[in-house]
Amino acid sequence: MPKQISATRRSSVLGLLTAASLALALSGCASYDVTAPADARADAAATDTKAQDAKAGDGAVDCRKAKCVALTFDAGPSENTNRLLDILKENKAHATFFMLGKNHIAERPAEVKRIDAEGHELANHTWSHKILTEIKPDEAKRELSQVQEDVRKITGKAPTLMRPPQGRTDEEVSKISKELGLAQVLWSVTAKDYQTTDSDLITKRVLDQTKRDGIILLHDIYKGTVPAVPGILKELKKRGYTVVTVSQLLSPAKPEPGMVYRP
């Protein structure tokens, strides 16, 4: 039932997406639109003459030319976030933070302000990590909208990206995301850092899976993750990668509300 909806690879995808394998499974007639970062960039350039001629300025990265990979952190901010921000600053790298509301944004507004002030990307990971496909639409909307409101109160701006818990989305979640102005972002690299505190293993898993235009999923709430970041950044740079935020990876395309982005 997939359908072609652009000149590249944007398509309608059936079913739910599991966190472990990102495998698509049939789920009735529910569908949602998904595209890869490279295809989003190509679509933008094909339909927008300004995008065709756009040049990176003010130190911006052009991922049409550079070998980019997006670095993302879920489920914070936490007691580890300030150290992570120090590491990112030392390495002149930027990341996207998919933040939880309850016990995180609500308890650590200073870290939210710092994430924003230092040029990282603020993103939504729901209020309490409920699986959006397993709750009623009104509740799912509250899970997302409360984070939007709290981040706006703290920083003056609301996220434009969200990551559904466990990567599970469907047609209804996509509809709600579109209403709230949120694009959905999945991933291609996971260290499964929720299973181990071994920083060397986390580093190896990330590096073994990383390819151009990938999206790396880590969690700054786990003890082994932040200590792994310096080694990850050093080796990615050695391999010629430029570490960017998700929006930088998509540019010159702009995140499209409701769309699912998956490498």
C-alpha angles and dihedrals in degrees: 000000000000113000132200111241103167143027090268134034105309106132145162110261127199129227138345130335117225121218094225101056108003085231118160118234129189116258111175113276097324112129141170137186120258133180138172122243093245091052092048089054092047092049091051092050092046095052102034121058091196089056090050090057097035116128126195110255139179091028094308120152122238105210091190085074106019124072096246135184126179119229116208135179124200137203101017169115095130142152087283097055099087091054089048091051090050090053093048090049092050090052095041090236130140130208142183117247116208098198133199120222108210113071091354119054089021093053100035111041090147090063091048089053091048093049089055096041093054094054101259123136122258114217139171126250096168130265100273106005096255115165101256095208091057100053134066117276094247091054092046090053091051090050089059103032095054090058090048091053096046095048090048091052092050101041107015092244136080126224120260095197133061136181116210113227111265088004091276115152139146142172094291094048089048090052092051091046091053091051090053094045094248128142116205120236125197127173147237101204126055127171092192085228089169087073101050144033091202104118093191090055091048090052092049093049092051095047094045092056103037119112133160114295091015125146115223118211118206134152122227090200095074124084098230098048108070093047087056095055099080091055092045092051093045094052095043089054090048089054092052100257125145112212113221143163120265093255090051089051090054097044133152080033116073119223108268114222111246094014119123114225115202128158 
